[in-house]
């Protein structure tokens, strides 16, 4: 349960109620299934305490996701890895199911914490994940050497899109700070768990 209760539909203004109405349809399209715990809209319900911020975040999110220079598989891959590093339970649950719904296998999800081992990911994907890890660390650890390697495989346009997407993923700290847990999008299936500093990354099957 989140640390604060979200804004209920009965107390929400017209724009927020519209988001509440359209949100489940959007989530179903992305994930291919209903949330198994709660509404699945918990972050939106907490953002709803600040409707203007909520709408601005929606516009920013939409603008970043309209980028077309990077293939969908790579976008989903770096976004899930970034969310895993932040430790957002809601995001890795949602992201795991989005990846699965878009064609990722359980084997690929199981391999994500150790993406550099084996051949499930291409060299280009591994490099994008190296860049993701470096960008998402605090402080940022993108070295000149890493950036030079990335430049060999991605155009400037693509690098801007990937980095912008990772800045969007970084906002998942909002969810982690409020303790927003899994909505059960991946319930009963393989799900990449959040990274925890004191433990090695493993994968679980949500009961």
C-alpha positions in Angstrom: 0.0 0.0 0.0 1.3 3.5 -0.9 2.3 5.8 1.9 -0.6 8.2 1.1 -4.0 7.5 -0.2 -4.7 8.7 -3.7 -7.4 11.1 -4.7 -10.7 9.2 -5.1 -12.9 9.6 -8.1 -15.6 11.3 -6.1 -13.1 14.1 -5.0 -11.4 14.5 -8.3 -11.9 17.4 -10.7 -13.2 16.9 -14.3 -9.7 16.5 -15.9 -8.6 14.0 -13.3 -11.8 12.0 -13.7 -11.1 11.9 -17.5 -7.7 10.5 -16.8 -9.2 7.9 -14.5 -11.7 6.9 -17.2 -9.1 6.6 -20.0 -6.2 5.2 -17.9 -7.4 1.6 -17.6 -8.0 1.4 -21.4 -4.4 2.7 -22.0 -2.9 0.2 -19.5 -4.9 -2.7 -21.0 -3.5 -1.8 -24.5 0.1 -1.7 -23.2 0.0 -4.8 -21.0 -2.7 -7.0 -22.6 -4.3 -7.7 -19.2 -6.0 -6.2 -16.2 -4.1 -5.3 -13.0 -4.6 -8.0 -10.3 -4.1 -5.6 -7.4 -5.8 -2.3 -7.0 -6.8 0.0 -9.9 -3.4 -0.1 -11.7 -3.6 3.7 -11.7 -2.0 4.3 -8.3 0.7 6.8 -9.4 -1.9 8.9 -11.3 -4.1 8.9 -8.2 -1.3 10.4 -6.1 -0.3 12.8 -8.8 -3.9 13.9 -8.8 -3.2 16.0 -5.6 -1.6 18.4 -8.0 -3.7 18.3 -11.2 -1.7 20.9 -13.1 1.5 19.0 -12.4 -0.3 15.7 -13.4 -1.4 17.2 -16.8 2.1 18.6 -17.4 3.7 15.2 -16.6 1.2 13.6 -19.0 2.2 16.0 -21.8 5.9 15.4 -21.1 5.5 11.7 -21.1 3.5 11.7 -24.3 6.1 14.0 -26.1 9.0 11.7 -25.2 7.2 8.5 -26.2 6.3 9.9 -29.6 10.0 9.5 -30.6 10.3 7.1 -33.6 14.1 6.8 -34.1 14.5 3.8 -31.8 12.8 0.5 -32.2 10.1 -0.4 -29.6 12.0 -3.5 -28.3 15.0 -1.4 -27.4 12.8 1.3 -25.8 11.1 -1.3 -23.6 14.4 -2.9 -22.7 16.2 0.2 -21.5 13.1 1.5 -19.7 12.6 -1.8 -17.8 16.3 -1.8 -16.9 16.2 1.8 -15.7 13.1 1.1 -13.6 14.8 -1.9 -12.0 17.7 0.2 -11.0 15.5 2.8 -9.3 13.8 0.1 -7.3 10.2 1.0 -8.3 8.0 -2.1 -7.7 5.1 -0.7 -9.6 7.3 0.1 -12.6 9.1 -3.2 -12.9 5.8 -5.1 -12.6 4.2 -2.9 -15.3 7.3 -2.9 -17.4 7.8 -6.6 -17.3 4.3 -7.2 -18.6 4.7 -4.5 -21.3 7.8 -6.3 -22.4 6.1 -9.7 -22.4 3.1 -8.3 -24.2 5.4 -6.8 -26.9 7.1 -10.2 -27.6 9.8 -10.7 -24.9 10.2 -14.2 -23.7 10.4 -15.2 -20.1 14.0 -16.3 -20.8 14.9 -12.8 -21.9 13.3 -11.3 -18.8 15.2 -13.7 -16.6 18.4 -12.7 -18.3 18.0 -8.9 -17.9 19.9 -8.6 -14.6 22.9 -10.3 -16.2 22.3 -9.0 -19.7 26.0 -9.1 -20.6 26.1 -12.9 -20.2 24.9 -15.1 -23.0 23.6 -14.3 -26.4 19.9 -13.4 -25.8 20.6 -9.8 -26.5 22.5 -8.3 -29.4 25.7 -6.4 -29.0 23.8 -3.2 -29.8 21.2 -4.0 -27.1 23.9 -4.8 -24.6 25.6 -1.5 -25.4 22.3 0.4 -24.9 21.9 -1.4 -21.6 25.5 -0.4 -20.6 24.6 3.2 -21.4 21.3 2.8 -19.4 23.2 1.6 -16.3 25.7 4.5 -16.6 23.0 7.1 -17.0 20.8 5.9 -14.2 23.5 5.7 -11.6 23.9 8.5 -9.1 26.1 10.3 -10.0 25.9 9.7 -13.7 28.8 7.4 -14.9 28.8 8.0 -18.6 32.5 8.0 -19.5 34.1 9.4 -22.7 35.0 5.8 -23.6 31.5 4.5 -23.2 30.0 7.4 -25.1 32.4 6.9 -28.0 31.3 3.2 -28.2 27.7 4.2 -28.1 28.3 6.7 -30.9 29.5 3.9 -33.1 26.1 2.2 -33.0 23.6 5.0 -32.5 23.0 8.3 -34.3 22.8 11.6 -32.5 19.0 11.6 -32.9 18.8 8.1 -31.4 21.0 9.0 -28.5 18.8 12.0 -27.7 15.7 9.8 -27.8 17.2 7.1 -25.5 18.6 9.7 -23.0 15.3 11.5 -22.9 13.5 8.3 -22.3 15.9 7.6 -19.4 15.2 11.0 -17.9 11.5 10.0 -18.0 12.3 6.7 -16.3 14.1 8.6 -13.6 10.8 10.1 -12.6 9.8 6.7 -11.4 11.5 7.8 -8.2 8.2 9.5 -7.5 6.5 6.1 -7.2 9.4 4.6 -5.2 9.3 7.5 -2.7 5.6 7.0 -2.1 6.0 3.3 -1.8 3.7 2.5 -4.6 3.8 -1.3 -4.9 3.1 -3.8 -7.7 -0.4 -3.6 -9.3 -0.1 -7.3 -10.3 0.2 -6.8 -14.0 2.7 -9.6 -14.0 1.0 -11.7 -11.3 1.6 -15.4 -11.8 4.3 -14.8 -14.4 8.0 -14.0 -14.5 8.7 -10.4 -13.3 12.0 -8.6 -13.0 12.4 -7.4 -9.4 13.7 -4.0 -8.4 17.5 -3.9 -7.7 18.3 -3.9 -4.0 21.8 -2.6 -2.9 22.3 -5.4 -0.4 21.2 -8.3 -2.6 22.1 -9.7 -6.0 19.5 -9.2 -8.7 17.3 -12.3 -9.1 14.0 -12.9 -10.7 10.8 -14.0 -9.2 7.5 -15.4 -10.2 4.8 -13.4 -8.5 2.3 -15.6 -6.7 
